[in-house]
Amino acid sequence: MESVSAHADIAQICLIYLQEPELSSGTLDQTKLEEFPLAHFAASFWYHHYKKALGTTAQLDGLILKFLQRQSSFYTWVKIHDPDEPLWKRKVDFSRDPSSIASPAYYASLLGLHEVLHELIDACQGSWEKKNLVNAQGGEYGNALYAASAGGYEKMVQMLIDAGADVNAQGGVFGNAFEYGISGRL
C-alpha cells in the first residue's frame, strides 16, 4: 500500500469513527471513551493523516464537511481534542459547554481546509447568513478570519473577506486582523 493512500484511508476511517452515533450522542464521559478505544486517536490524528494524503484530499473534503456539519460529532471531536488549544494544555474536556466551542467555519479556517470552508460559505442562503458564518466569534483567534490569517492561508483570508468578514472586528488574543498583520498579506 502506498503511503499517500494509506494516510487517506486512515483519515477516512478516523472521520467515520468520530461520526459513530453511539460515540457522539448523549453524554461524553470516561466510560464512553473506554467503549470507543480509538476515539482519542481518531480525534487527535485525522487531520494529520489528511495532510499526509497529498493529492487525495478532495475525496475527503466531503466527509470532513459532513463531519463538521453534524453538530454532535463536531462537539465530541472538540471535547476530545481541540486543535485550537496549545499542545501542553490539551486534554479531554467532558464538561465543556457546546456554546464555548467555535464554529465549524473557524476550525476549517484554523486547519486550512480551503474547500471545506468554501462549501460552508456556499451552503449559506444569503449574504446575511454568510456574514453571520464568517463573523461568528469564538476560538483562540476570535473568529475565522483571524484563524486563517494566523495560519498564513491567504486565499482563505480573501475568501472570508469576500464573504463579508469584518476585518475590524475585535476578538481573540490578537485584537483585530490588522493588528495581527493580514493587511500586509493582502
ZISULTA-V83580 format. One record per helix or strand of 3 or more residues. SS is the DSSP state (A for helix, B for strand). FROM is the first residue (numbers start at 1). TO is the last residue. If there is no record, write none. Layout:
SS,FROM,TO ; SS,FROM,TO
This chain:
A,3,18 ; A,21,24 ; A,30,35 ; A,39,52 ; A,57,69 ; A,71,80 ; A,87,89 ; A,98,100 ; A,104,111 ; A,114,122 ; A,127,135 ; A,144,150 ; A,154,162 ; A,177,180 ; A,182,184
